[in-house]
Amino acid sequence: IRNSSNNSFLEITFKSIFEIFPDNLLRDLMNAVDLDAVAMALKGMDQAITDKVLGVLPKKKQAMFEPVEGAVPKRDVDTARKNVVSSAKQMEKDGAFKLEDLLGGGDTVE
């Protein structure tokens, strides 16, 4: 996530999703992406992140989830991660959340 103070340029990155998305949004996002793409996107990520994703998925999807084994081309992983990020950006466009609110940078009124 880049947030420069002069223009408040905010961008969702694959890693930032796991840092800023609350569980309910993470669940909605992972449900919006093909399960195989989720597995590919998680290739090479910390086990804690994979566990977090599995923890928010419905039981049926948890049972169907199969981690990607062995070596895979980096471009396949990158493509899957871009797919997850574009789904997150689409959710934001559709009004599911405001990135500024997740970052705590939204305007406040006292």
N, C-alpha and C positions, 0 to 999 in steps of 0.2 A: 504494500500500500504506500503510495506516495501522497503526501499531503504537504504541499508547499504553502506557506502562509499567505503568499500574495495572491494566488488564484484558486486556492482550495481544490487543486486537481486530485481527485480521488480515483483510484483504479483498483479493481478487484484482481488479485493474483491467486493462483492455485493455493499457495501456502497460506495466504491471508484468510482464505475461507475458513480454515480450521482454527484460526486465532480469533476471528470476530463474529462468526455466525453462531447464534444460540442454537441449541439442539433442535428446536422445532423447525428453524429455517434450514439447517443442515439436512434434516430428514426430508423436507420438501424438495430440496435441491437434488439429493441423491436419488429420490424417487422419480425425479424428472429426467434423469439420465439413465441410459441403458446400463443394466447391471454389469455387462461385460466391459463397457467403457469405464465404469467405476473401478472395477478390478484392475484394469490396465493403468488407469490414472494413479492408483495407489501403489503401483509397482515401484519399489525403491524408497517409499516413504517410511517413516518410523512406525513400528508396530503399534505404538500408542495411538497414532492417527487412524490406522486401519481399524483398531479396536473401537475407537470413538465412532467411526462411520458405521461399523457393524452394529454398535449399540443403539443407534438411532433408526436403523432400518427395521421395517416390519419383520416379524418372525419368519414369514414365508420367504422373504428376500434373503434373510440371514441364512436360511437353510440352503438356498440356491446359490449363494455367493461362493465362488471358487477363486482363491488368489491365483494370480498369474505366476506359473513356475518357470524356472530356467531363464536364460538370456533372451531378451527381446530387443528389437531395434529401438533406439532412443526415440526416433520419430513417431513410432506407434504410441509410446508413452506420452510424448509431447502433444500429439493429436488428441488423445483421450483427455488430457488435462485441459487443453483448449476447449474441448467440448463441455467440460464441467464449468469452466469459467464463463463461456458464452451462455450457458443455461442460467448461471447466477446473474449475469448482466440482463438477461431477458426477464428474470423474475423481478429485478429492480425496476426495469421499464414498465412491467405490468403492475407495479405498485405493491408488490409483496413486502418490500422493506425499503428504507432509505439508508444508503450507505453512511451518510453523515450521522444518522441516529445510532448505527451500530458502533461507530467510532467514538461516539460521545461528543462529536463536534458540532452537533446541531445547535441552532439558536436556543437560548434559554430565556425564560421570562420569570422574573421574581415578583 
